[in-house]
Amino acid sequence: MRTTVFGANGPTGRLLTGQALAAGHQVLAVTRNPDAFPLHHDRLEVLGGDVLDPSDVDDAVAERDAVLSTLGVPAGKEPISTYSRGVANIVAAMERHRVRRLAVVSSSGVAPHPYSDGGFLFNRVLLPYVTQVLGKTLYDDMRRMETVVRASDLDWTIVRPSGLYHLPSPTDYTIVEGHADGRFTARADLAASLLALLDDDRYVRSVVSVITTVDNPTLLQWIRSEALAKS
């Protein structure tokens, strides 16, 4: 399958690109910094491009079979529009070139729920702070992105992971339609789920959640390895 990956040089994008190549795909990896892209393969093409540039996006989508978006933007107080503007460009290019299959990474934070294992600190303090204060502009733009995707006539799937963390390889992850009661998602599992969606019609025009159910970090471990590392 001829697959385009946007956000290919991010942590999830690199994993997804590697898994797609291992699965036999012809991959076009789109990144603003092609010289820094670490992967090399005879079925890999690295395109220097910006998802906010419609011409770059058009070049990346033409003559492809599927598009996967792992765009990522750091949270902050300033307005964010990369997700919604970038995916709007992707959708428009896919419609022009009649490319049907699209999967985009969003987040469980766009529709936060308390978790059965979250406890008071996570459910009542950390979750509201992250989704309503620290990441408010980010999640607002992800909601706009989801609206753009839902309004399209493509064969789309919106994928919502929970708190992302590192594991060396995919696990027997859980994917469900709608909300999943799990606080963490390994990036390797997120990448694997995106790739699996290309051969699975069950979740076309659906929002799904992906969670990792083994080797989860504790809340303190996650804050140290992920939240504090990005601050």
Secondary structure as UniProt FT lines:
FT   STRAND          2..6
FT   TURN            7..9
FT   HELIX           11..22
FT   TURN            23..24
FT   STRAND          26..31
FT   HELIX           34..36
FT   TURN            42..43
FT   STRAND          44..48
FT   TURN            51..52
FT   HELIX           54..61
FT   TURN            62..63
FT   STRAND          66..69
FT   HELIX           82..97
FT   STRAND          101..105
FT   HELIX           108..110
FT   TURN            116..118
FT   HELIX           119..120
FT   HELIX           121..126
FT   HELIX           127..129
FT   HELIX           130..134
FT   HELIX           136..151
FT   STRAND          155..161
FT   STRAND          163..165
FT   STRAND          174..177
FT   STRAND          184..186
FT   HELIX           187..197
FT   TURN            198..199
FT   TURN            202..205
FT   STRAND          206..211
FT   HELIX           219..222
FT   HELIX           223..227
FT   HELIX           228..230
//
